[in-house]
Amino acid sequence: MFAAYELRAGMYDGMDEAVQTISIPNVLVVNSDMDEDLAYELTKLLFERTDDLIAVHPAANDTTVEFTMESTPVPLHPGAIRYFEEIEADIPDDLRP
């Protein structure tokens, strides 16, 4: 699934302005039978340690709750939903199982 995406100004040489484009977001997919606590902890780790991910690859700058809610193509695991509810994220109905 494609998602709307903005290439930030300066991302590439000679690119002085932001450019609207499309992207294919990275999605971590797990089996619905995964333990809810494990899915919760994985989600929490991913969103609370994004600085560590960004240090590995700058594309991780897009690891935000907002981008996740806009671009995730499949329903969220109940453990992930628990994390997002805990941080009071607005979860679209189509991302709930």
matplotlib code that plots the C-alpha trace (Angstrom):
import matplotlib.pyplot as plt

x = [0.0, 1.2, 1.0, 1.4, 4.9, 6.9, 10.5, 12.0, 13.9, 17.6, 17.1, 19.0, 21.6, 19.9, 16.6, 15.8, 12.1, 10.0, 8.4, 5.1, 5.3, 4.2, 6.0, 5.7, 5.9, 7.8, 5.3, 6.2, 3.7, 3.1, 0.8, -2.4, -1.7, 1.4, 1.3, -0.4, 2.2, 5.0, 3.3, 2.7, 6.4, 7.6, 5.4, 6.5, 10.1, 9.8, 8.1, 10.0, 13.5, 13.2, 16.5, 18.3, 16.6, 17.4, 21.1, 21.0, 19.1, 17.5, 14.3, 13.4, 12.6, 9.2, 8.6, 5.9, 2.5, 0.9, 2.5, 1.6, -2.0, -2.1, -0.2, -0.6, -2.4, -3.5, -5.3, -3.1, -2.4, -4.4, -1.0, -0.1, -3.6, -3.1, 0.1, -1.5, -4.5, -2.1, -0.4, -3.9, -3.3, -6.2, -6.6, -8.7, -11.5, -10.0, -6.9, -8.9, -9.4]
y = [0.0, 3.5, 6.4, 10.1, 11.3, 14.5, 14.5, 17.1, 20.1, 19.3, 15.5, 15.3, 17.6, 20.4, 19.8, 23.2, 22.7, 19.9, 17.6, 15.8, 12.2, 8.7, 6.0, 2.4, 2.4, -0.1, -2.3, -4.8, -7.6, -10.2, -13.2, -12.4, -15.2, -13.3, -12.7, -9.4, -8.3, -9.0, -7.0, -4.2, -4.2, -4.3, -1.4, 0.6, -0.1, 1.0, 4.3, 5.2, 4.5, 6.0, 7.9, 4.6, 3.7, 7.1, 6.6, 3.5, 4.9, 8.4, 6.9, 6.1, 9.8, 8.8, 6.3, 8.4, 7.6, 10.0, 8.4, 5.0, 5.8, 7.4, 4.7, 1.3, -1.0, -3.7, -3.8, -3.4, -6.2, -5.8, -5.3, -2.4, -0.9, -1.1, 0.9, 3.5, 3.9, 4.3, 7.3, 8.6, 8.2, 8.6, 5.1, 5.0, 2.4, 0.5, -0.2, -2.0, -5.8]
z = [0.0, -0.8, 1.6, 1.1, 1.9, 2.0, 1.1, 3.4, 1.9, 1.7, 1.8, -1.5, -3.1, -5.0, -3.4, -1.8, -1.2, 0.2, -2.3, -2.0, -3.2, -2.2, -0.3, 0.8, 4.6, 6.6, 8.6, 11.3, 10.9, 13.6, 14.0, 15.7, 18.1, 19.4, 23.2, 23.9, 26.4, 23.9, 21.2, 23.6, 24.7, 21.1, 20.1, 23.1, 22.4, 18.8, 19.6, 22.7, 21.3, 17.9, 18.5, 18.4, 15.1, 13.6, 14.5, 12.3, 9.4, 8.9, 7.4, 11.0, 11.4, 10.1, 13.0, 14.5, 15.8, 13.4, 10.3, 11.6, 12.0, 8.5, 6.6, 8.3, 5.8, 8.2, 11.6, 14.7, 17.2, 20.5, 22.3, 20.0, 20.4, 24.2, 23.9, 21.5, 23.8, 26.8, 25.0, 24.0, 20.2, 17.9, 16.4, 13.3, 13.3, 10.3, 12.4, 15.1, 14.6]

ax = plt.figure().add_subplot(projection="3d")
ax.plot(x, y, z, "-o")
ax.set_aspect("equal")
plt.show()
